[in-house]
């Protein structure tokens, strides 16, 4: 079996080399000529996989080491009997961490009163569902809008039901966060789901976070909205026309990052492992175990000056969205956006999730139960 894989997939050589001949190519450089004699293709979101790429190949298996699949023409794959798998859910923890860093930014620097907030979650799938669980642990009220899940629930016989709300009700929450796939058709399309009407529902001094897909928010409507509503804080990680985002919008949002919400070492390792398992299953072979990497188990990001008075500052130290945004905005104003996009993403490959971070500086016994509970719910662990 010959496998063509994106060279920037974490641990790709270690994970896939025992499955056959492995050729690694930069994701943006994968072309049809590379696939002529290949059997499997493993990509990330930067590679468009469609008929033009595959029509003259003998590819029978396509995997994407990402949770989303907007870059994959799944209909073409299905019509041609090509097996497809994604890594849905692999980055859920990382994206939820990103949301809490966005929330921390608003609490610390925009005077958002979290005790007076309800969080509106648009999309209750892998990420939105995990976020809801963590908000519940933190006793932060939330509302979820997810018509497809609501429809499925109505058809089920389960006694325990989730309360779902309309998009308008969720957009009126003090904090709104978007976690839907990008779809242009079907019963519930999400392209330009958030436009003038929905933006106008955001309350005074509210916060909107977008860490799902560019195109879910109408960017031209958002630009005009932000010019008139400076009271609303915005944290955006995804953009139309990536990797060359709209520079006017970059300057208008409070925090701008280059599609890195789901970027973490843990998420990437999980995605690679999903690809490995999927290929073994496709081949009908029993998976060989890999040697465990001890580095994966180390709490190798430390916070030496844990702030006992403001736990939100600890969140910002663990995931420094303000610093990332400053670097992104500054660089994007001076050089080509696509070069900046990939450069900053590459620099964040070693980011660790909150669950891999061991807090030092104060022992658990020195912190109030409330602060221990808060940080523990986010996934942090403590010394002592």
Secondary structure, 3 states (H helix, E strand, C coil): CEEEEECCCCCHHHHHHHHCEEEEECHHHCCHHHHCCCCEEEECCCCCECHHHHCCCCCCEEEECCCCCCCECHHHHHHCCCEEECCCCCCHHHHHHHHHHHHHHHHHHCCCCHHHCCEEEECCCHHHHHHHHHHHHCCCCEEEECHHHHHHHHHCCCCCCCCECCHHHHHCCCEEEECCCCCCCCCCCCCCCECHHHHCCCCCCCEEEECCCCCCECHHHHHHHHHHCCCCEEEECCCCCCCCCCHHHHHHCCEECCCCCCCCHHHHHHHHHHHHHHHHHHHCCCCCCCCCCHHHHCCCCEECCCCCCCHHHHHHHHCCHHHHHHHHHHHHCCCCHHHHHHHHHHHCCCCCCHHHCEEEEEEHHHCCHHHHHHHHHHCCEEEC
